[in-house]
């Protein structure tokens, strides 16, 4: 296995690349063309970890990640929150007045709707933000710009026409840090987050009953998302985050009750809560 190498989806300069550099300074980042490729690189030992985005504070969950994680054979060993600061990047000679199109990843385009509306730009979908910057550098058209990071602008030789063009200055993406092996914090460690997936049995009020154990045992659930599996509209799978360690008495009891009403149940990982999560929780109290 390649030590101190972390994989991400996208080209150099993507926000996932920035997240890797921020969370693991000094590590080598490994660009991959897709989420599947990043997971494969980890499984095959070409890297030690993988950084995969799961949700954004403006655009919601990242497509495909929830579908891919349960079957990946990998484990969540950490989380990272990355502040997203979009720049409007264009070739030399372009100006705000010459632009007609904005290129970027769909998630990024969804985070700059005000800019697109106010400048009457046509959004153009690209594979990722850094890839959009590479496309704009190659096109070298004063009518086309990329929505990407400052780092992407530096890498691909583009000029910053406007900084912080995101709709909200609280724009933040959350990432799962993945590993080939599970690595739980000590049971007594404070501020542990546990991520798991489950499917309920096809009986009345199954979801209500399955989640009842978390309430009666005082377990705080911070994330509950459903999505279709196997192409069946009746087969919803749930991805959850809760506060607590899987081996703590309260969470063990909650999981026992969950399993009773579930067809499938699997823990994907337990890891220390990121400081950003704790700051957000303190501010909400």
N, C-alpha and C positions, 0 to 999 in steps of 0.2 A: 504494500500500500504506500502511496506517495504521501510522505509526512508533510504536514503544514501546507497542504494544498486544499483549497475549497472551491467547489464547482458552483456555477450559477448559469441561469438561462439568459442568453443574450450575447451581444458583442462587448468588447472592452468599452468602459464608460457608461454601461447601463446602470440603472439604479440598484440592481442586484449586485453589480460589481462594487458600487459604492458601499452597500451594506456589508459585503464581505470585508472590505478594507477597514470599515469602521469597527466592526465586531472583532476582527482578527488581524490587527495591524502587523505587518511583516510577513503575512502568509502570501503564498502564490495563489492568484485567482485563476480558475480554469473556465473559460467561456465555453458554453454548449449551445447548440442550435435550438434545443427544446427542453421542456421540463423532463420529458422521458429520457433524453440524452444525459442530462445532469444526474438523474437517478441511476442510470446505467453506469456512468463513470464512477459513481460511488460504489455501486455493487461490485464492479470489476476491479476495484482497488486503485483506480487512477487518481483518487483524491481521498482525503481523510474525512471531509464533511461536505455537505451541500447546503446552499442557502436558497430557500424556495419561498416566494411571496405567497401569502394565503389570503390577505384582505387589505383593503385600503379604506381610510377613514371617509373618503369622498365617494369612491366608485364601488365600494362593496367588495365582495369576495372575488378572488382571482379565479377565472374559469379553469377547469380541468384539475387543479390541484387536489380538490376534495375527492375527485374520482380516482386519481392516481395514487394518493397516499396509502389507502388501505391495502392495495394489492402490490405495493412496491417492495415489501419485505424489509423496509427501512424503519428507523425509529426516530422520533423527535427527541432531541437531547438539549434543545435550547430554543429561545425565541429572541428576535431582534426587532426593534422599531426604528425605522429610518425616516427621518424628515425628508419630504420630497419637495425640492425647490426647482421648478421647471424654468428653463430659459428658452427664449425664442431665438433660434440659431439660424443664420443664413450666410451665404457666401459673401465675399468682399464685393462691394458695389450695390448690394441690396439695401433697401430701407423699408421702414414701415409702410411707406406709400406704394412701394412696388410689389408688395406681397399679395398673392392671390390664393395660395394653398398652404395648409399646415399639415405636415407629415408626422405621424407618431404611432405608438402602440394604442389600441383601443382604450385601454385603461387610462393612459395619459391624456388622450383626447377628451375623455369624459371628465377630466379634472380641470380643463381649461375652456369650458363652454362659454364663459363670459368673454374671453379673449376672441374666440372664434366668431361669436355674435357681433361684438363691437367692431371688429376689423373686417367683418363680412368675408371670412376666409372659408374656403372649401376644405373640410377635413379629409385627409388621405391616410388610410390605414397601412401601417408597416408592421413588420414582425416584432420589433421592439424599439425602444427609444433610441438607443445607440445606433441600431441599424438604420433608423430614420436619418440620423445625423450623417451616416456614411452615404446614404442615398443622395442627400442634399449636396454633400461635397462632390459627389460624382456628377450630378446633374449640372451643378454650377449655374443655376438659373436664379435671377433676381426676383422671380415670382414665387419661388418655393422656399419654405422654411421648415425647420424641424423643432419639435417640442422635445427637449432632452436636457441632460444635465450639463453643468459647466464643464465637467471633466470630458464629456463627449465632444463638446465644442473644441476643447484643447486638442484632443486626440485627432479629430478629423479636420482641423484647420478652419473652423467656422467662427464668425463673429457673433457676439451677443448683442442682439438688437433690443432685447428687453429681458430683465430678470424677474424672478418670482411672479410668473404669469398665472400660477395656479389660482383657482377660484377661492380657495381658503388657505390662509397661512398656517393652519393647523394640519395641513395635508400630510398624512403619515401612512406609511406602508408597514404592515407587520409581516415578519418572515418566520418560518419554521427552520431551525437548524437541524439537519438530518445526519444520521450516522448509521453505520452497518450494524451496530450493537446498541442495545438499550443501556442507559447509564443514569440510574436514579440518584437524586441527592439523598443524604441520610434522612431517615424517617423523622427525626427531630428537627430537621432544618426548617426554618421559617420561610413563608412565601413560596411554596412549591405549587406549580401548575401541572395538572394531569390532563392529557388529551386522549380521547378514546372515541370509538365508533360503535354503533349498535343498530340493530333492526328489531322492531317490536313484533310480537306475535299478532296474528290477524284475529283479534278478539276486541269486543267493545271496550273503549276507554283504556286501551293497552298503554298508550303513551302517557296518559295521566297517571296510571298506576306505576309505570316504570320509573317515572320521575319523582314519585311521592317520597321515595327513600332519601332523596337529597334534601328535601324540605324537613322531614322528620329528624334527620341526623345533623341538621345545621350546616350543610355543605353548600357553598355559594357557587352557582353555575354562571359562568361569564360568557359562554358561547353555546348556542344550540342552533344548528343549521341542518336542514333536510335537503336531500337531492335524490333524483331517481337513479336506480341501478338496474342493469340488465335490460334496459329498454322497456321496463314495465312501469306503468303509471301507478300501480298499486304497491310497488316495492320501494318504499322510501327508506333511505339509510340516513342516520343522523351522526353528525360530527360535533363533538362537545369538548369544551374546556371547563374544568372546575378548579377551584382552589383546594389544595390539599394533596397529600401524598397517598398513593394507592395502598400502602400498608398501614396507614393511620386507622385507628378503630372506626371513626365516623365514616370515612370514605369506603372502607371495606364493607361496612353494613349497607351503605347505599348501593354499592356494586352488587351485593348479594341479592337485593331486592330487584335491581335492574335486570340481572341475569334471569330471574324467575319469569319475567314478562318479555324477554327478548329471544329472538331466533338466533341472533349472532351478537357477540360482544367481544371487543378487542381493545386493549390498551395500546396506544401508539407511542406513549412516552410520558415521562415525568421529568420536570426540569425546573430550575430556579426562575422565578418571575423576573422579567426585565425591569430595571429601574423606572422606565417610562410608564409601565403598567401601574406600578406602585404610586407614582406621582399622580396619574389620572384618577386612581381610586381615592387617594387622599383629597383631591380637589372636588370629588363628587360627594364626599361626606358632608 
